[in-house]
Each structure stands twice: as C-alpha cells, then as structure tokens.
Amino acid sequence: MKNVVVVGSQWGDEGKGKIVDWLSSEADIIVRFQGGHNAGHTLVIDSVVYKLRLLPSGIVRKNKISIIGNGVVIDPWALLDEIDEIKSKGVEVNTDNLIVSEAATLILPFHKEMDEIREDAAGKSKIGTTRRGIGPAYEDKIGRRSIRVMDLASENNLDRRLEVVLTHHNAIRKGLGKTEFKKEQLKKNLINIAPQILKYSQPVWKKIDEFKSENKKILFEGAQGVLLDVDHGTYPFVTSSNTVASSAATGSGCGINSINYVLGITKAYTTRVGEGPFPTELTDEIGDLLGTRGKEFGTVTSRKRRCGWFDGVLVRQTLKISGINGIALTKLDVLDQLDEIKMCIAYEINGKKYDYLPASVDDQFMARPIYKSFKGWKSSTVGINKFEDLPENAKNYIKELEKFVETRISSISTSPERNDTILIQDPFNL
C-alpha cells in the first residue's frame, strides 16, 4: 500500500487536476491539504469539463471519499456554490463522500475586502493575488483570531470569535480610511449556512488514521506549486501557505510517516500567473503560441498566464526542496509545432553563473537564462500512450530533461483527456 502526495513543481497550473483524477482511480481517499479557492483544477472526462476550486479532484469519481483538510482556508459560500455546480453536472456530493475538517479556517467577506484594499494600494508593488481573501485568512489563522468550521456550531462562541477578529480588522480599516465592518449581519449569514457546512464536518486526523488502519490508499492533493511556497518560493510573489509535499502532513494531520511517494507535476514548458520574477519568460510569438496551444488561462480567474521555456534549474531546485520521487510530465503536445525547443540549464546574474535561483528577489529579477537547444519533432504527440511511439526528438528532449533535473519521469500526459497518458511508473504500485 502506498500513500501518494501530488504537488506542482513550478508556479502552479502544471495540470495537477488531470493527474490527480487519473491517479484517483486507484486511490480510496483523496485529500486536499492547503490553499483555498484561489487555485483551480480543470478535469476533462468524456468531453465534460469540471472546474474545481475547493473540492478534491476525486469528487467526480464514484466510491471515493474526498477530504478538505485543516490546512485549507474555506470560503463557505464558495464551497456551497461549488457543490451545487458539480451536482448540476450529475456528480453526487453527500456526507458519505465529502469530509471537511472541523479545524479548517474560514474565509469571510472582510478577508476578501482586505485583499482588494491592499492590492489596490500597492500600485506597482502589487503581488498579483486573486483577491479572494486567502492571505488575510491565513494571517488571522497564524494570529490565532480566525473563525474555524467548528465555531459555526455555537452562536455564543461565534459571536465571541467574530468580536476578536473584527477588533483587529476594523482597526486596520479605520487606519486606511475604510468603514468598519459590522458584525451582526455577518453572524446571521454564518448561522444561516452553518448546518450546510457542519454536516460535512469531522475530525479529519481521526478519519485518516482509521483509513490507514484499513489499508486504504490515500492521495494527497496539493494546490498551486512549490515556487509559490511562502518559505521556498519567489518571495514575496508567493501564496500564503506552504505548498511543499510535507504540508500534506500538517494540513491533514496524517503524520509524516504516512507519506510513501511524492509525485511532482511538471509542465514541459513554464508558466506563471500574476507578478514576480520569471527568468525564461517569452514575450514573443513563441510565448503566444504556447499560451494559445496550451489554453493558458486560469481556471479560477481566467487570467492569461505568462509563458516561457522549461526552466530546468528551477524544477531541479523544487524537486529537491519538496523531496519529489518522480515527475508527471504534462502538456508535451503543446510543443508539437516548434522547430526548436529550449531548456534553461543555468543563470547569469551580474556576470556570475548560478546553478540555482538565489533567494534575493533582486537577483531573481536579474537572472538571465542560459539555454540548451533541442530540435523540435514537428509531429503530433496527442493521444500517444506508449513511450516508444513518441517521435525521436520528443524522446530525446524528455530523456535530457529527466537527466538534468535528476528525477525519474513516471508518466507523460499527451492531452487533457484522462486516458491520454504514458505510464512509466505507477506511484501506488512500486
């Protein structure tokens, strides 16, 4: 029995949704362990498109249990809307197949407003958040003033907790010249939806321990990518949570010894949403081609993604930081039309060569990529599911990529469809 953690090895948007869905055919339990509704997964199953934001990808499969862990910040209204949306497409969601941690922090309307206020005030220094209140909610969690799922069960406790958090937020709002946020209407709104949220609420750590004792296969699903990790990413242009694989333990209460294999989802080129350094970014026609062929628009925000060549230096760095055992290489087919393909193998910063990306944001912005070039294959790889059937130049590129990042490629995705995948190594059966 293997328990597998899936994380993105770049800035997110690597195609985790499809891979997690594909792996969930073997898993019994699928756990989301960090992030919020700022990060989305798109699944394409029998030509039906499912866009998930908070619900784990396993929700679309029958006889699977999906869990939202304590490490996730939850907008309760967004969660209920997403449940209604997925139900409208014929997917069953009930207390038998969805569990929400009683300890998960709630995103409330004043979090979203604070996110917007800060981004608007930052001007050219803006981070490029999704303005959904993720960061402010995590701040309240760390500041020990947040409202958690369990607080919805008691009106008196909810009243006290709202008083604490709004004392903090209203002081900031007053300093910024904004009106104070009123407690009573928010409390009424929360009490109104409390039963709909609480019915899914359970002690997730306890449930996972039960599943482990029953030898269930557990798939831990990360959001975003390692380069957006608040400690290890391109700070301050990062998210507000830890996106590395070890967060699966803290974000669900499973214990670090529960993790048997870490799979890093890795796009065959590189994309980024929002602000921040991007050494291999292409602002020419090739960048436009990658964006068009790869349909590089955010699932949640519809924002256009910045596109560039594969950054082997960054991926090698994130694989080591997150302890990744194998790579699922995605969107290989997007490169099918190119005459030449490049891979970043080092940086030049102020005349000095680097084999890693320094932590200083000034150095990151100044990093100039040093490339290795490969001949394109100029033929379609769409739908191929055997490695030997790939064009020779595609195989050469994949082998060189694998060698450079020093981590084995376990699978290759050749289209958004669930079954268009080359399986080299099954993480659940090693």
Buried (B, 14 or more C-beta within 10 A) or exposed (E): EBBBBBBBBBBBBBBBBBBBBBBBEBBBBBBBBBBBBBBBBBBBBEEEEBBBBBBBBBBBBEEBBBBBBBBBBBBBBBBBBBBEBBEEEEBEBEEEBBBBBBBBBBBBBBBBBBBBBBBEEEEEEBBBBBBBBBBBBBBBBEEEBBBBBBBBBEBEEBBEBBEBBBEBBBEBBEEEEBEEBEBEEBBEBBEEBBEBBBEBBBBBBEBBBEBBEEEBBBBBBBBBBBBBBBEBBBBEBBBBBBBBBBBBBBBBBBEEEBBBBBBBBBBBBBBBBBBBBBBBBBEEEBBBBBBEBBEBBBBBBEEEBBBBBBBBBBBBBBBEBBBBBBBBBBBBBBBBBBEEBBBBBBBBBEEEEBEEBEEEBEBBEBBEBBBBEBEBBEEEBEEBEEBEEBBEBBBBBBEBBBEBBEBEBBBBBBBBBBEBBBEBBBBBEE
